[in-house]
């Protein structure tokens, strides 16, 4: 046990004292915060820039349908030709020119209407213009059927169904999607940490093996103790780096937003609302506040606790595999044939998690992959934002998932130790899957 502690301490200090580790520990939050601040600043600049659209209306079917908003202004051209209107729009640097020709009926007018722009316009702008024509065509069709404009105005209203839980608590549409995104972010973090720090373990084993230092080390400690010490020491270094990233990142972001005078709401205001989000709330500011409250209601302590649990168990499983791969080869080039099968379950967990958890977080696919040990650290984290219990993840599923992970870790460490014990002293030969399978029998 004392030797294991020494190995863990050695691996931990070797990682945290490494120059590249120190640089990335403090540089990564700066880069990430810089990217977020840049996006927020560019969004603010984009929102401050107002689009001006010229309208040349030669028909008798439109009058005041194109109303200016905070982001778009409409300028009406009258008594001018199309070519002159184009030249004016270009010289005045307008965003575009909407040309509505004179035709005998509204359908022909709509079919021959053209929106001229210097470059391709955004989907948001086009959808607004198309919406005006769609409403007008609908109104005209109903008028031909005997429905008056006043009657059309009374029936042309949106509807949002009220939703409540069986307990009587009002529920907000789109919250499940938000929960899945938050859980997905936690799952993605686990995947990235497993890949990054598992790679650290593998490279550390390869370096010591190729430099022949390993022969001196295993003369005083058992290969299993060395492998386990490397895994635990590297995981502690990873957790240290992650904590520094989170704390420094939050502080830097708050300071940057305060210095540049950027409102965090700018990242959600003015954007297209995601499918399923409640649009019955009157303003975007109120919408942001409502969903922010729902985010604060999430079981954050539970999420953070199980993030650590699943991160450690998932990392221990995969890093054992990485250590075995490092022991089996002589250089990083030879690891390529073994890496893809290891990363594949992680990629599968991300894609299956997003597709299944978004649509049905408690369905058979989501439950199955949250129990399968090679995908459960990611998929279960995607399900946990909905809580534990009747409305969330069943308690038995959570307990069973952790138990399976622990048993899988013990089994994989046992198999990895067999490969490690033999492969660590093998030089000059590129092992095959068949040969590695033989090592498991020794």
C-alpha positions in Angstrom: 0.0 0.0 0.0 2.9 2.4 0.8 4.4 1.7 -2.6 1.1 2.4 -4.3 0.8 5.8 -2.5 4.4 6.6 -3.6 3.5 5.8 -7.2 0.3 7.9 -7.1 2.2 10.8 -5.6 5.0 10.4 -8.2 2.5 10.3 -11.1 0.5 13.2 -9.8 3.5 15.5 -9.2 5.0 14.5 -12.6 1.8 15.6 -14.3 1.1 18.9 -12.4 4.7 20.0 -12.6 4.9 19.4 -16.4 5.2 22.7 -18.3 2.6 21.8 -20.9 0.2 20.8 -18.1 0.7 24.1 -16.3 0.4 26.2 -19.5 -2.8 24.5 -20.6 -4.3 24.6 -17.1 -4.2 28.4 -17.1 -4.4 29.1 -20.8 -7.5 26.9 -21.6 -9.9 29.0 -19.4 -8.6 32.2 -21.0 -9.1 30.8 -24.5 -12.6 29.4 -23.6 -13.7 32.6 -21.9 -12.2 34.7 -24.8 -14.3 32.6 -27.2 -17.5 33.1 -25.2 -16.9 36.9 -24.8 -16.1 37.2 -28.5 -19.4 35.4 -29.4 -21.3 37.6 -27.0 -19.6 40.8 -28.4 -20.2 39.8 -32.0 -23.9 39.0 -31.2 -24.2 42.4 -29.6 -22.7 44.1 -32.6 -24.9 42.1 -34.9 -28.0 43.0 -32.9 -27.1 46.7 -32.9 -26.8 46.7 -36.7 -30.2 47.3 -38.2 -31.2 45.8 -41.5 -32.8 48.2 -44.0 -35.0 46.7 -46.7 -36.5 48.7 -49.6 -39.9 47.8 -50.8 -41.1 48.6 -54.3 -44.8 47.7 -54.3 -46.6 48.0 -57.7 -49.6 45.8 -56.6 -52.8 46.7 -55.0 -52.7 43.9 -52.5 -50.2 45.2 -49.9 -50.2 48.4 -48.0 -49.0 48.4 -44.4 -48.1 44.7 -44.0 -44.3 45.3 -43.8 -43.8 46.9 -40.3 -40.4 48.0 -39.0 -39.0 46.2 -35.9 -36.0 46.7 -33.7 -33.8 44.8 -36.1 -35.4 45.6 -39.5 -36.6 48.8 -41.2 -38.7 48.9 -44.3 -38.3 51.9 -46.8 -41.1 52.3 -49.4 -40.0 53.3 -52.9 -42.7 54.9 -55.1 -43.0 56.1 -58.7 -39.7 54.5 -59.7 -38.6 51.7 -62.0 -37.2 48.4 -60.9 -33.8 49.2 -62.2 -33.7 52.6 -60.5 -34.9 51.0 -57.3 -32.1 48.4 -57.5 -29.5 51.1 -58.1 -30.8 53.1 -55.1 -30.7 50.1 -52.8 -27.2 49.3 -53.8 -25.9 52.9 -53.5 -27.6 53.4 -50.2 -26.2 50.0 -49.0 -29.6 48.6 -48.1 -29.8 44.9 -47.1 -32.1 44.2 -50.0 -35.0 45.2 -52.2 -38.4 43.5 -52.1 -40.1 43.9 -55.5 -43.8 43.2 -55.6 -45.1 43.4 -59.2 -48.5 44.4 -60.5 -50.6 41.4 -61.5 -54.3 40.6 -61.8 -54.5 38.5 -58.6 -52.7 37.9 -55.3 -51.5 34.4 -56.3 -49.7 35.7 -59.4 -48.3 38.6 -57.4 -46.8 36.3 -54.8 -45.4 33.9 -57.5 -43.6 36.8 -59.3 -42.4 38.7 -56.2 -38.6 38.8 -55.9 -36.3 39.7 -53.0 -33.0 41.2 -54.3 -29.9 41.1 -52.2 -26.2 41.6 -52.7 -25.5 38.4 -50.8 -27.7 35.5 -49.6 -30.1 36.6 -46.9 -30.6 34.9 -43.6 -33.3 32.4 -43.0 -34.8 34.6 -40.3 -35.2 37.5 -42.7 -36.7 35.3 -45.4 -39.1 33.6 -43.0 -40.4 37.0 -41.9 -41.1 38.1 -45.5 -42.6 34.8 -46.5 -44.8 34.9 -43.4 -46.4 38.2 -44.6 -47.2 36.7 -48.0 -48.5 33.5 -46.4 -50.9 35.4 -44.1 -52.1 37.6 -46.9 -52.7 34.5 -49.2 -54.6 32.8 -46.4 -56.7 35.8 -45.8 -57.5 36.1 -49.5 -58.4 32.5 -49.8 -60.8 32.8 -46.8 -62.3 36.0 -48.2 -63.1 34.1 -51.4 -64.9 31.5 -49.2 -66.9 34.3 -47.6 -64.8 35.1 -44.5 -64.4 38.8 -43.9 -61.1 40.4 -42.8 -62.6 41.1 -39.4 -63.6 37.4 -39.0 -60.2 36.3 -40.2 -58.5 38.5 -37.6 -60.6 36.9 -34.9 -59.7 33.3 -35.9 -56.1 34.0 -36.8 -54.7 33.5 -33.3 -52.0 31.3 -31.8 -52.7 28.7 -29.2 -50.5 27.3 -26.4 -51.8 24.5 -24.3 -51.3 24.7 -20.6 -49.2 22.0 -19.1 -49.0 20.8 -15.5 -47.6 17.8 -13.6 -50.0 15.4 -11.9 -48.9 17.1 -8.7 -50.4 20.4 -9.9 -47.2 22.1 -10.6 -47.1 24.2 -13.8 -44.5 22.8 -16.3 -42.8 24.8 -19.0 -42.4 23.5 -22.6 -38.9 22.9 -23.7 -37.5 22.2 -20.3 -36.8 18.5 -21.1 -34.7 19.7 -24.1 -32.8 22.1 -21.9 -32.2 19.3 -19.3 -30.9 17.0 -22.0 -28.5 19.7 -23.3 -27.1 20.3 -19.8 -26.8 16.5 -19.2 -25.2 16.2 -22.6 -22.6 18.8 -21.7 -21.7 16.8 -18.6 -21.5 13.6 -20.7 -19.4 15.3 -23.3 -17.0 16.6 -20.6 -16.6 13.0 -19.3 -15.9 11.8 -22.8 -13.2 14.5 -23.4 -11.5 13.8 -20.1 -11.5 10.1 -20.6 -9.9 10.5 -24.1 -7.4 13.2 -22.9 -6.2 11.7 -19.6 -6.5 8.1 -20.8 -4.0 9.2 -23.5 -1.8 10.6 -20.8 -1.6 7.3 -19.1 -0.9 5.5 -22.3 1.9 7.9 -23.4 3.4 7.7 -19.9 3.6 3.9 -20.1 5.1 4.0 -23.6 7.8 6.6 -22.6 8.9 4.5 -19.5 8.8 1.4 -21.6 10.9 2.7 -24.5 13.4 4.4 -22.1 13.8 1.1 -20.2 13.1 2.9 -16.9 10.2 0.4 -16.5 12.7 -2.5 -15.9 14.1 -0.7 -12.9 10.7 0.3 -11.5 9.1 -3.1 -11.7 12.1 -4.7 -9.9 10.7 -3.0 -6.7 7.0 -2.8 -7.3 4.4 -5.2 -8.8 3.2 -4.3 -12.4 -0.4 -4.1 -11.1 0.6 -1.5 -8.4 2.4 0.5 -11.1 -0.5 0.4 -13.4 -3.1 1.4 -10.7 -0.8 4.1 -9.4 -0.5 5.6 -12.9 -4.3 5.6 -13.4 -5.1 7.1 -10.0 -2.3 9.7 -10.1 -3.3 10.9 -13.5 -7.0 11.0 -12.6 -6.2 13.2 -9.5 -4.2 15.5 -11.8 -7.2 15.7 -14.2 -9.6 16.6 -11.4 -7.2 19.3 -10.1 -7.0 20.8 -13.6 -10.8 20.6 -14.1 -11.5 22.4 -10.7 -9.0 25.2 -11.7 -10.7 25.5 -15.1 -14.2 25.9 -13.6 -13.2 28.4 -10.9 -10.9 30.5 -13.0 -13.3 30.3 -16.0 -16.2 31.7 -14.0 -14.2 34.5 -12.5 -12.7 35.5 -15.9 -16.1 35.4 -17.5 -17.7 37.7 -14.9 -14.8 40.1 -15.1 -14.8 40.1 -18.9 -18.6 40.7 -19.1 -18.2 43.6 -16.5 -15.3 45.2 -18.4 -16.9 45.1 -21.9 -20.4 45.8 -20.5 -21.9 42.7 -22.1 -25.3 41.5 -20.8 -25.2 37.6 -20.6 -28.8 37.6 -21.9 -27.4 38.7 -25.3 -26.4 35.0 -25.9 -30.0 34.0 -26.0 -31.9 37.1 -27.0 -32.5 37.7 -30.7 -31.9 34.0 -31.5 -34.3 31.6 -33.0 -36.3 29.8 -30.3 -35.5 26.1 -30.2 -38.3 23.7 -31.1 -40.6 22.9 -28.1 -39.7 26.1 -26.2 -42.6 27.9 -24.7 -43.3 31.0 -27.0 -46.4 32.0 -25.1 -44.4 34.2 -22.8 -44.7 37.8 -23.8 -41.1 39.0 -24.2 -37.7 37.3 -24.7 -36.5 38.8 -21.4 -39.4 37.1 -19.5 -38.7 33.9 -21.4 -35.1 34.0 -20.4 -36.0 34.6 -16.7 -38.5 31.7 -16.7 -36.1 29.2 -18.2 -33.3 30.5 -16.0 -35.5 29.7 -13.0 -36.1 26.2 -14.3 -32.3 25.7 -14.8 -31.7 26.8 -11.2 -34.3 24.2 -10.1 -32.2 21.4 -11.5 -30.6 19.0 -8.9 -27.2 20.6 -9.3 -25.7 18.9 -6.2 -26.9 15.5 -7.4 -25.6 16.2 -10.9 -22.1 17.3 -9.7 -21.9 14.4 -7.2 -22.8 11.8 -9.9 -20.6 13.6 -12.4 -17.6 12.9 -10.2 -18.8 9.3 -9.5 -19.3 8.4 -13.2 -16.2 10.4 -14.3 -14.0 8.4 -11.9 -15.5 5.0 -12.7 -15.6 5.6 -16.4 -12.1 7.0 -16.4 -10.8 4.1 -14.3 -12.3 1.6 -16.8 -11.0 3.3 -19.9 -7.6 4.3 -18.5 -7.0 0.7 -17.6 -7.5 -0.2 -21.3 -5.3 2.7 -22.3 -2.6 1.5 -19.9 -2.8 -2.0 -21.3 -2.5 -0.7 -24.9 0.5 1.4 -23.8 2.2 -1.7 -22.4 1.5 -3.8 -25.4 3.2 -1.4 -28.0 6.5 0.3 -28.4 5.4 3.6 -29.9 2.3 5.8 -30.3 2.1 4.9 -34.0 1.3 1.3 -33.2 -1.6 2.3 -30.9 -3.8 3.4 -33.8 -5.2 -0.1 -34.4 -6.3 -0.4 -30.8 -7.6 3.1 -30.1 -10.6 3.2 -32.4 -12.4 0.2 -30.8 -11.9 2.0 -27.4 -13.2 5.4 -28.5 -16.2 3.8 -30.5 -18.4 3.2 -27.4 -17.8 6.8 -26.2 -18.9 8.2 -29.6 -21.8 5.8 -29.7 -22.9 7.0 -26.2 -22.8 10.7 -27.3 -24.9 10.1 -30.5 -27.3 7.6 -29.1 -27.6 9.7 -25.9 -28.6 12.8 -27.8 -31.0 11.0 -30.2 -32.7 8.9 -27.5 -32.6 11.1 -24.4 -34.0 14.1 -26.3 -37.0 12.3 -27.5 -37.6 9.7 -24.7 -35.2 10.0 -21.7 -36.8 7.0 -19.9 -37.4 4.8 -23.0 -35.8 1.3 -23.4 -32.9 2.6 -25.5 -31.9 5.4 -23.1 -32.2 3.0 -20.1 -30.3 0.2 -21.9 -27.3 2.4 -22.8 -27.4 4.0 -19.3 -26.8 0.6 -17.8 -24.2 -0.7 -20.4 -20.9 0.0 -18.6 -19.0 1.4 -21.6 -21.7 4.0 -22.4 -23.4 4.6 -19.0 -21.0 7.3 -17.7 -22.3 9.5 -20.6 -25.9 8.5 -21.2 -26.8 8.3 -17.5 -25.4 11.9 -17.0 -27.8 13.0 -19.8 -30.8 11.5 -18.0 -29.9 12.7 -14.5 -31.0 16.4 -14.9 -34.6 15.2 -14.7 -33.9 14.0 -11.2 -34.1 10.7 -9.4 -37.4 9.1 -8.6 -40.8 8.9 -10.2 -40.3 11.8 -12.7 -36.6 11.1 -13.3 -34.2 8.2 -13.3 -35.5 5.2 -11.3 -33.3 4.6 -8.2 -32.8 1.0 -9.0 -31.5 1.9 -12.5 -29.0 4.3 -10.9 -27.8 1.9 -8.3 -27.6 -1.0 -10.8 -25.6 1.2 -13.3 -23.0 2.1 -10.6 -22.7 -1.6 -9.5 -22.2 -2.7 -13.1 -19.6 0.0 -13.5 -17.7 -1.1 -10.4 -17.8 -4.8 -11.4 -16.7 -3.9 -14.9 -13.8 -1.9 -13.6 -12.7 -4.8 -11.4 -12.9 -7.2 -14.4 -11.2 -4.8 -16.9 -8.4 -4.0 -14.4 -7.8 -7.7 -13.9 -7.6 -8.3 -17.7 -5.6 -5.2 -18.3 -3.1 -6.2 -15.5 -2.5 -9.5 -17.3 -1.7 -7.6 -20.5 0.3 -5.0 -18.7 2.4 -7.6 -16.8 3.6 -9.3 -20.0 3.5 -6.4 -22.5 5.5 -4.0 -20.3 8.7 -6.1 -20.9 8.0 -6.9 -24.6 10.2 -5.0 -27.0 10.6 -4.8 -30.8 7.4 -6.6 -31.7 4.1 -5.3 -32.9 1.5 -7.4 -31.1 -1.7 -8.6 -32.8 -5.2 -9.0 -31.3 -4.5 -12.8 -31.3 -1.3 -12.5 -29.4 -2.8 -10.2 -26.8 -5.6 -12.7 -26.3 -3.0 -15.3 -25.6 -1.5 -13.0 -22.9 -4.8 -13.1 -21.1 -4.4 -16.9 -20.6 -1.0 -16.7 -18.9 
